[in-house]
Amino acid sequence: MVLTPLKLNLNSVHLTDEQFYQLCQNNRELNFERNAKGELIIMPPVGGESGNRESELNGDLLIWNRQTRLGYTFSSSTVFKLPNGGDRSPDAAWISRERWEALTPQQRRKFPPIAPDFAIELRSETDNLSTLQEKMWEYLDAGVRLGWLINPQQQQVEIYRLGQEVEVRNLPTELLGEDVLPGFSLSLDVY
């Protein structure tokens, strides 16, 4: 059985940011997101292969960040309150030290009201590609400067850059952090 995200239209019901936060806190066994249109999305858990790949990606980003001390890394459990109204959880994310430390301690404790500088989405078997592509565009609209959509099913990666066309590469490939993550590189073998 394949589990897919459940999308609830809340147009007639307005959840405040605090109510959304409490909904997430009261149902910790579920992973909630809200897109910029206000739809509530209940994300299914991923399988072992996707979970392992996600962990590896986060590990590579964490090692680079520990060496450079340029910012902060975040796992898929982190919900970011995006400026465009979405509440999103990338599979891996990074925010520069300067931007993160500009937030108040209270803002850092709850769902941080900030778009990451960098975000990774890893397509699992339950993910619809067009839905993830919409999510990547939502990230760019919110101010994410660089994003990677890794698609093992089609052996491709889509590179999203603020103000540019999407670049599609076939796997294996090496991805560079460019000016967002200086010195970071990620070798993606056949996934």
C-alpha positions in Angstrom: 0.0 0.0 0.0 1.4 3.4 -1.0 0.6 6.3 1.3 0.2 9.7 -0.3 -0.1 13.2 1.3 -3.6 14.2 2.4 -4.5 17.7 1.4 -7.4 19.5 3.3 -8.9 22.7 1.9 -9.2 25.1 4.8 -10.4 28.1 2.8 -13.6 28.5 5.0 -11.6 27.8 8.2 -8.8 30.1 9.1 -6.2 28.7 11.4 -4.0 31.3 13.1 -0.3 30.7 13.3 -0.8 29.8 17.0 -3.6 27.4 16.2 -1.6 25.7 13.5 1.4 25.4 16.0 -0.9 23.8 18.6 -2.4 21.4 16.1 1.1 20.2 15.3 2.0 20.0 19.0 -1.1 18.1 19.9 -0.6 15.6 17.0 3.2 15.0 17.1 2.8 11.6 15.4 1.6 13.4 12.3 3.6 15.7 10.0 1.7 18.8 9.0 2.5 21.4 6.4 0.4 24.3 5.0 1.0 25.6 1.5 0.8 29.3 0.5 -2.8 28.7 -0.5 -3.7 27.8 3.0 -4.3 24.1 2.4 -3.4 21.8 5.2 -1.2 18.9 4.1 -0.7 15.7 6.2 2.5 14.1 5.1 2.9 10.3 5.4 6.0 8.8 6.8 8.8 7.7 4.4 10.2 4.2 4.0 13.6 3.0 5.0 15.4 3.8 1.7 14.1 7.4 1.6 14.8 7.9 5.3 18.4 6.7 4.9 18.9 8.9 1.9 17.5 11.9 3.7 19.8 11.2 6.7 22.8 11.0 4.4 22.0 14.3 2.8 21.5 16.0 6.2 24.8 14.4 7.4 26.8 15.8 4.5 25.3 19.3 5.0 26.0 19.1 8.8 29.6 18.1 8.3 30.2 21.0 5.9 28.5 23.5 8.3 30.5 22.3 11.3 33.7 22.9 9.3 32.7 26.4 8.0 30.5 27.6 10.9 28.6 29.7 8.4 25.1 29.0 9.6 22.6 26.4 10.9 21.2 23.2 9.5 17.7 21.8 9.9 16.1 18.4 9.5 12.7 17.6 7.9 11.1 17.9 11.4 11.5 21.7 11.3 8.5 23.7 10.1 9.4 27.2 8.7 6.8 29.9 8.6 7.4 31.3 5.2 6.8 35.0 4.3 4.4 33.9 1.5 2.0 32.3 4.1 3.2 28.7 3.8 4.4 26.5 6.7 6.9 24.1 5.1 9.3 21.4 6.1 12.1 20.7 3.6 13.9 17.4 3.9 17.1 19.4 4.7 17.6 23.1 5.1 20.3 25.7 5.9 20.1 29.3 7.1 23.1 31.7 7.3 24.3 32.5 10.8 23.5 36.2 10.4 19.9 35.7 9.4 19.2 33.0 12.0 20.7 35.0 14.8 18.6 38.0 13.9 15.5 36.0 15.0 14.5 36.4 18.7 14.8 33.3 20.9 11.0 32.9 21.0 10.9 32.9 17.1 13.6 30.2 17.1 11.7 28.0 19.5 8.5 27.7 17.6 8.1 27.6 13.8 10.8 30.1 12.7 9.3 33.0 10.6 12.0 32.8 8.0 12.7 31.1 4.6 15.9 29.0 4.5 18.7 30.1 2.3 19.0 26.6 1.0 16.5 23.7 0.8 16.6 20.1 -0.3 13.5 18.0 -1.2 14.1 14.2 -1.8 11.3 12.6 -3.7 10.1 9.4 -2.0 8.0 6.8 -3.6 4.9 8.4 -2.1 5.6 11.9 -3.6 4.0 13.3 -6.7 6.6 15.0 -8.7 4.5 18.0 -9.8 3.5 18.6 -6.1 7.2 18.7 -5.1 8.0 21.0 -8.1 5.2 23.4 -6.9 6.7 23.3 -3.4 10.1 24.2 -4.8 8.6 27.2 -6.6 6.9 28.1 -3.3 10.3 28.1 -1.6 11.8 30.4 -4.2 8.8 32.7 -3.9 9.4 32.9 -0.2 13.1 33.8 -0.7 15.0 30.5 -0.7 18.1 31.2 -2.8 19.1 27.7 -3.8 17.1 24.4 -3.8 17.7 20.9 -5.0 14.9 18.5 -5.8 16.4 15.0 -5.9 14.3 12.6 -7.9 15.7 9.0 -7.6 12.7 7.6 -9.5 13.8 9.4 -12.7 17.5 9.5 -11.8 17.5 13.3 -12.0 18.0 16.4 -9.8 16.4 19.7 -10.4 18.3 22.8 -9.4 16.3 25.8 -8.4 18.0 29.2 -8.2 16.3 32.5 -7.3 15.5 34.4 -10.5 16.7 31.7 -12.9 15.3 28.8 -15.0 15.4 25.3 -13.4 18.4 23.3 -14.4 17.8 19.5 -14.7 20.8 17.1 -14.4 20.9 13.3 -14.8 22.4 11.3 -12.0 25.2 10.7 -11.2 26.3 14.3 -10.8 28.1 16.6 -8.4 26.2 19.5 -7.0 27.9 22.7 -5.7 26.6 25.0 -3.0 27.6 28.0 -5.2 27.6 31.4 -3.4 24.9 30.2 -1.0 26.9 27.4 0.6 30.5 28.3 -0.4 32.7 25.2 -0.7 29.9 22.7 -0.3 29.7 19.9 -2.8 27.6 16.8 -2.9 28.3 13.8 -5.1 25.1 12.1 -6.1 25.7 8.6 -7.4 22.9 6.6 -9.0 20.2 6.7 -6.4 
